[in-house]
Amino acid sequence: MKKIVLIFTLFITVSLTAGAQLDSIVPTRFVTSSTSVGVGHVNILDTYLSPLNYNGTEVRYINEKMHLTNMMHGNVSAQRLLQVNVSYSSNPTEDNNAFAGLVNFAYALHYQFHVNDNLKFLVGPAAEMNLGFVYNLNNGNNPASAKLYANLSASGMAIYKFNIGHKQWIARYQLCLPMIGLMFSPHYGESYYEIFTLHHNSNLVHFTTYANQPSERQMVTLDIPVSNIKLRLSYMCDIQQSHIDNIKTHTWSNLFMIGLVRDFYVLSPGVHQHLSERYKAY
Amino acid sequence: MKRRKLQHICLLLLIILSYTGFSCVTEDQFSNTPSGNFEALWKIIDQKYCFLDYKHINWDSIHTVYAAQITPSMTNENLFEVLGNMLANLKDGHVDLISANDVARYWKWFEDYPENFDDSIQRKYLGNDYKTAGGVEYCILDDNIGYMYYSSFDSAIGEGNLNQILSDLAVCNGLIIDVRDNGGGTMTNATKLASRFTNKKIMTGYIEYKTGPGHEAFSDPYPIYLDPSSNIRWQKKVCVLTNRRSYSATNDFVNSMSLLDSVKIVGDKTGGGSGLPFNSELPNGWTVRFSACPILNVNKENIEWGINPDVKVNISSYDYQRGVDTIIETARKLLKK
């Protein structure tokens, strides 16, 4: 509420200082942005490197932005998700270790079904891009696995808002299932020497479906108003798997995360330009 | 109402999709017991070792023989010995089993043959004034023949190093490249050196990889080429000196050099080792190294057992006593012709 009052005040100031016409509030310019970090357990298998399951610790960073769009009479929202994770794991006897990391970028469009003022369901497609690696510290000519894949996924969300006292809490569950995609993978016994030094790079991109890439990402978040900020507590269950050319991989991550949520109103360039300089840091 | 029904259907579909057809991708995990570790090792070789058919090894019957030696109460030392003996049937210097305190290896590819190299005698040729660049020691012999010794392709050599070496030896009438006792290392180092001795792109062989767990599941052979270096290239005669300990990446280097008109291979047959090795591990943490990708010569023949020299020479026992390296002397005579 305070933010809306501030925005109106700014608009009035702009119109008085520049003589410009008063702009109208545009719903698509409200952006909910959050940044979270977390830690948890990871179980990694990559039979190109080792037949054993590696267990260890993962840390993850998530940045999320959501806003409404003009599509389908304003009933579609856009979600942009950036995740970065790194992990360090050990084999069962803890005498060999592996490093792993992954950057995931996802852009989803969800149609919003409003059940009532508190509950809504969001469903839609998501486009995802992933880039990462698994590095086994003991191996010679097969020390690492490169992870490069893109997916078109099905994404669904349930968002429930409720009050405790006079403050609004928001709970959210999201499920994302990669449906089809493309994935880089060497063949069963193919060396990276042959691929990158001898430049034998045919048939390295494989078409994936839910059958050979049975993966999912589930996220539960709770936004809690604390004083003047909104705290986000999250649980993430991220299952990334593939079974291509007799090479089996899985990365099973379970993490608890904590972060902050901020709501922004993005000014149009025209409004920004006419704002007094005393409101601008840049 | 219609809209609510649509909402429910969409969500139900999503939930159903996530659980029907969703399966965990896992690999059978063997137990960390003597029999579990035995089965894990046997399976790794059965599915990933690339020379079972070429070497006519009946890996199934070897399972029968060695499984009978596994007991639940055997010690780690006993298990290590049995597994090491099983791997020795592969007759492969690229196959090792590595525990915390030992390495089971197969060394008969050089142990059963004359050594044909003595570093004390070699020091007499290098003298005290030799130069060192990257992994190479080099000098000019007193008959104006250049001599360079590359002891291991594990040691990197840069383009600048090679430029300097070949510049320093440019006054020589011929060049000896000694790779005896060079057990291999990084193939790119071997290729970098070989590229200084050809003026045109040549095919040097082929590489294959396994396409699946079957013993006969291989890719089509993919040609390997040697490109001429864009830096200084040697234009005069060369002798490459080899012995049975010239192995792995050195075998690959000798294979490339043997195709060049100005090069003669002098000494003993190389030890071989044409399988590019991969690593894996057992439930008890022991690491196994094994040949995974065979490299073939230009005739698509396997060079796993080694490459014959152009001029076969052994260091005679008389020359050993005199402190003379017969192989170097033979190379010097060839280069003066």
Interface residues (C-beta under 8 A of the other chain):
Chain A: L45 T47 S50 P51 L52 N53 N91 P92 T93 E94 D95 N96 F113 V115 F121 V123 N136 N138 N139 G140 N141 N142 A154 G156 A158 L175 L177 H187 Y188 G189 E190 S191 Y193 E194 T197 L198 H200 Y210 A211 P214 E216 I239 Q241 S242 H243 D245 N246 K248 T249 H250
Chain B: R3 R4 L6 Q7 C10 L11 L14 I15 L17 S18 G21 F22 S23 C24 V25 T26 E27 Q29 N32 A40 I44 K48 C50 A100 M187 T188 I207 Y209 K210 T211 G212 P213 A217 S219 Y222 I224 L276 P277 F278 N279 S280 E281 P283 N284 G285 T287 R289 A292 C293
